[in-house]
Amino acid sequence: MKQKRTAGLRKTASSNGRHGSMEASLRAILRATRPAPTERKHLRALVLGGGGFIGSHLVTALLAQGALVRVLERPYRTRMPSIPNHPSLEWQEGDFGNVQDIHRALKEVDVVFHLVSTTQPQSSNDDPSFDVESNLAATLRLLEQLRGTKTLLIFASSGGTVYGRPQHTPIPETHPTEPTCSYGIVKLAIEKYLALYRLLHGLDYRILRVANPYGPGQEANRAQGVVGTFLSRVVHGEPIEVWGDGSVVRDYLYVSDTVSALIQAAGYRGEQRIFNIGSGGGHSVREIIAAVEQVTGKKAQASFTAARKFDVPVSVLDIARARKELGWQPNTDLSEGLRLTLAHIK
């Protein structure tokens, strides 16, 4: 599918979006990022990884709120059907690790949503040097280009892997960080560099430690994304494989709640920089299988294999800070999220 390009981030009429809190967040960003906000009314956002699962939902939400949106994506990433053809959308092909591509994408933007990740928790340990180069080093090159600007950076970190084996649950942002995989180590290292660049260069940033997002558009049959994979396989009568005995508990968050947190964080002007973003509860893999069976009306063909060494038994996030500081909370429970995701798969 050929991508539609525009000459730049053009002005369009603001949408009458349903989420007033998102609109307020966008207005807050404009007030803080430019010396003369009255000269224009539209937020200019760059979404790095806007063609991916979370990114595509974020792009759609930003457009609905009247923002001017630019996406930087790899040439082989086709735009998801959920992303509308829109006069306020500019789609740029490029590589996150390429300095020239990033420089071009950063022109005249107020906020950057950094959603790029080239690895997954499982695969990251197979080649840590690739993880460091493609994620950490590439992000450092991005930060260098943000020096001296008023651009706000929103970074999607990991709500589970940065903490490692929890000492207690739910896990607050103040919990010790002891990652057990390269994925979590790199995410945490990026967080530390963001703090350093704020100290040295005044970089404005927010970090969202996101739980396990799921929903329409999530690629099935990946090592990451239990809900989407299980739903797709059960619907099509295919077997599912579980690492361990199915007792591992994780925090699963519907994608629209993830997106609303990203937008709320972008409009936040308080002192906090790091926020856990989760559902407020946890479910074991066996509970997910049972919920999938209930919503599909089909029996899962599940097999159980050896547990992965880096998997922790329980990971559930404490989201009290996000509720208090951002005025954010999840609105979609697991049963409703599964129903919406299933409708998309069918």
Secondary structure, 3 states (H helix, E strand, C coil): CCCCCCCCCCCCCCCCCCCHHHHHHHHHHHHHHCCCHHHCCCCEEEEECCCCHHHHHHHHHHHHCCCEEEEEECCCCCCCCCCCCCCCEEEEECCCCCHHHHHHHCCCCCEEEECCCCCCHHHHCCCHHHHHHHHHHHHHHHHHHHCCCCCEEEEEEECCCCCECCCCCCECCCCCCECCCHHHHHHHHHHHHHHHHHHHHCCEEEEEEECEEECCCCCCCCCCCHHHHHHHHHHCCCCEEEECCCCCEECEEEHHHHHHHHHHHHHCCCCCCEEEECCCCCEEHHHHHHHHHHHHCCCCCEEEECCCCCCCCEECECCHHHHHHHCCCCCCCHHHHHHHHHHHHC
